[in-house]
Amino acid sequence: MTAETSPKDRFITVYGRNPVHEVLLDEGLQVDKVVIADGARGAGLREIQQAARRRGVVVQNASTERVKKLAGNGRQDQGVFADVVAPRMRPLDAALADGARTLRTVLVLDGVTTPANVGMILRSATAAGVDGIVVPRKGVASLDPLVVKASAGVAFRAPILKAFTATEAVAQLKDAGFHVVGLDAGGDDDLFASHLPEPIAFVLGSETAGLTREVADLVDTWVSIPMAAGVESLNVSAAAAVVCFELVRRWRA
């Protein structure tokens, strides 16, 4: 199954006057365009227009309704958004088409709806050198300013892979020969002692519900992180960091 082509597979959309102004001031980021709602006024918008002009970034106008729709957050867009190029973000099927040359280790997010967790996972996985992080368009927090802030800006250069759902993504990975590993407190194998063949895809679920049933049915191996002192589990972003740097440890062994 081939994922739909979407502009969201090329850009991270940042909304709100301060976040848009900040990305325009960052010379290390490529801003595709800024869109301002008709009738929007204020000093903040003037600063955005001036910064965009200095950078040579196109500024477009659109109706308030269209800005709300395109920004994806009608309550907090403040009448402006910017599409920031994410050079390492691409559809999962495009990455798989490149084969083993570019994709050996992948994280898949399933039902992780807290933006802070998504942002911190992107930061940890990118720092560890994971080849791809699947952030589905459905069922996971969207890549918005809250995610960007939690990632400390790393989201713009993270190796994000897009698919419609986590189930679709895991099925594609299995078809491509990936060994799918689920992380669960009741997992049969110890993460630090288990055999983890490549290419490998770790799937991470929400803290409350875990993996969705459809994704869980596709898991090949369940592993757990050993816990002491009666602690039952880690926050999903902390667990992701443990997984990512366990992979680093194995690469260096």
C-alpha positions in Angstrom: 0.0 0.0 0.0 1.4 3.4 -1.0 0.8 6.3 1.4 -0.9 9.4 0.0 1.4 12.2 -1.1 0.8 15.2 1.2 2.5 18.6 1.7 2.7 17.6 5.3 5.3 15.1 4.2 7.7 18.0 3.3 6.9 20.7 5.8 6.4 21.2 9.5 3.8 23.9 9.9 4.4 26.4 12.6 1.6 28.7 13.8 1.3 31.6 16.1 3.1 35.0 15.9 6.1 34.3 18.2 6.9 30.8 16.8 6.6 32.1 13.2 8.8 35.1 13.9 11.4 32.8 15.6 11.7 30.4 12.6 12.1 33.4 10.3 15.0 34.7 12.5 16.7 31.3 12.4 19.0 31.4 9.3 19.5 27.7 9.6 15.9 27.0 8.7 14.4 27.1 5.2 10.9 28.7 5.3 8.9 27.9 2.3 6.2 30.4 2.9 4.2 32.5 5.4 0.5 32.8 5.2 -1.4 35.6 7.0 -5.2 35.7 7.5 -7.1 38.5 5.8 -7.8 41.3 8.3 -5.1 40.2 10.8 -3.4 43.2 12.4 -0.8 44.0 15.0 2.9 44.8 15.6 3.7 41.1 15.7 2.6 40.7 12.1 4.6 43.7 10.9 7.7 42.1 12.4 6.9 38.8 10.7 6.5 40.6 7.3 9.7 42.5 7.8 11.6 39.3 8.7 10.2 37.4 5.8 11.1 40.3 3.4 14.7 40.2 4.7 14.8 36.4 4.1 13.2 36.6 0.7 10.3 34.4 2.0 7.0 34.5 0.2 4.1 36.0 2.2 0.6 35.0 1.1 -2.8 36.1 2.3 -5.8 33.8 2.8 -9.1 33.8 4.5 -9.3 33.4 8.2 -11.1 30.1 7.7 -8.4 28.8 5.4 -5.6 29.8 7.7 -7.3 27.9 10.6 -7.7 24.8 8.4 -4.1 24.9 7.0 -2.5 25.7 10.4 -4.4 22.8 12.0 -5.1 24.7 15.2 -7.9 27.3 14.9 -7.6 28.3 18.5 -4.0 29.2 18.6 -2.9 30.1 15.1 -3.2 33.9 15.8 -3.9 34.5 12.1 -0.5 33.3 10.8 1.5 30.2 10.0 4.7 29.2 8.2 5.7 26.1 6.4 9.2 25.2 7.4 11.1 22.7 5.2 12.1 19.6 7.1 14.9 18.2 4.8 15.0 14.7 6.3 11.2 14.2 6.5 9.7 12.0 3.8 7.0 9.4 3.3 7.8 5.9 4.7 7.2 4.2 1.3 9.7 6.5 -0.3 12.3 5.6 2.3 11.6 1.9 1.9 12.0 2.3 -1.8 15.6 3.2 -1.2 16.1 -0.1 0.6 18.7 -1.1 3.2 21.1 1.7 2.1 19.2 4.2 4.2 16.9 2.4 6.6 17.9 -0.2 9.2 16.6 1.1 12.5 13.1 2.6 12.9 10.8 3.8 15.7 7.1 3.8 15.1 4.8 5.9 17.3 1.3 4.4 17.9 -1.2 6.5 19.9 1.4 8.8 21.4 -0.9 11.9 21.6 1.1 14.1 24.0 3.1 16.7 22.0 5.8 16.9 24.7 6.4 13.1 24.4 6.6 13.2 20.6 9.0 16.1 20.7 11.3 14.4 23.2 11.2 11.1 21.3 12.3 13.0 18.1 15.2 14.6 20.0 16.4 11.3 21.6 16.1 9.3 18.4 17.8 11.9 16.3 20.7 12.2 18.8 21.1 8.4 18.8 21.3 8.2 15.0 18.2 6.2 14.5 17.4 6.0 10.8 13.7 7.0 10.9 10.9 7.8 13.3 7.4 7.1 11.9 5.0 9.8 13.0 1.6 8.8 11.5 -0.8 11.5 10.4 -3.6 9.8 12.4 -3.5 8.8 16.0 -0.4 10.7 17.0 0.1 14.3 18.0 0.7 16.5 15.0 4.0 18.1 14.4 3.2 21.5 15.8 5.0 24.2 17.8 4.5 22.2 21.0 6.3 19.3 19.5 9.0 21.5 18.1 9.5 23.2 21.5 9.7 19.9 23.3 12.3 18.7 20.8 14.3 21.9 21.3 14.1 22.5 17.6 15.4 19.1 16.6 12.1 18.2 15.0 13.0 20.3 11.9 16.0 18.1 11.2 14.8 14.7 12.5 14.5 11.8 10.2 10.7 11.7 10.3 8.8 9.2 8.2 5.2 9.8 7.4 2.4 7.3 7.0 -1.4 7.5 7.4 -1.6 5.2 10.5 0.8 3.2 12.6 -0.9 0.0 11.5 -0.2 0.8 7.9 3.4 1.7 8.7 4.1 -1.5 10.6 2.5 -3.6 7.9 4.8 -1.9 5.3 7.8 -2.4 7.4 7.1 -6.1 7.9 6.5 -6.5 4.2 10.0 -5.0 3.7 11.6 -7.5 6.0 11.8 -5.6 9.2 11.7 -7.4 12.5 9.0 -5.7 14.6 9.6 -5.3 18.3 7.0 -4.2 20.8 8.0 -2.5 24.1 5.8 -3.7 27.0 6.4 -4.0 30.8 5.2 -7.6 30.5 7.5 -8.4 27.5 9.0 -11.9 27.3 12.5 -10.8 26.7 14.9 -8.4 28.4 15.7 -5.4 26.1 19.4 -5.5 27.1 19.8 -9.3 26.6 17.5 -10.1 23.6 18.7 -10.7 20.1 17.6 -7.7 17.9 18.2 -8.5 14.2 18.3 -5.7 11.6 16.4 -4.2 9.9 14.4 -3.6 13.1 11.3 -1.5 13.9 10.5 -0.7 17.5 6.8 0.3 18.1 6.0 2.6 21.0 2.5 3.0 22.3 0.7 5.4 24.7 1.4 5.1 28.4 -2.2 4.4 29.3 -3.3 2.1 26.5 -0.1 0.7 25.1 -0.1 -0.4 21.5 -3.4 -0.5 19.6 -4.7 -4.1 19.0 -4.1 -3.9 15.2 -0.4 -2.9 15.7 0.1 -5.4 18.6 -1.0 -8.2 16.3 1.9 -7.4 13.9 4.6 -7.6 16.6 7.2 -10.3 16.2 9.0 -10.0 19.6 7.9 -8.3 22.9 10.7 -6.9 25.1 10.7 -5.1 28.4 13.0 -2.7 30.2 14.1 -4.1 33.6 12.7 -2.1 36.5 13.8 -1.9 40.1 12.2 -0.7 43.3 8.7 -1.6 42.3 8.6 0.9 39.4 6.1 -0.5 36.8 7.1 1.5 33.7 8.8 4.6 32.2 7.2 7.5 30.5 7.1 6.7 26.7 9.7 9.3 25.8 12.1 8.0 28.5 11.5 4.4 27.3 12.3 5.6 23.7 15.5 7.1 24.9 16.5 3.8 26.6 15.8 1.9 23.4 17.6 4.3 21.1 20.8 4.4 23.2 20.7 0.6 23.7 21.0 0.5 19.9 24.0 2.8 20.1 25.6 0.6 22.7 25.2 -2.4 20.4 26.6 -0.6 17.4 29.7 0.3 19.4 30.1 -3.1 21.0 
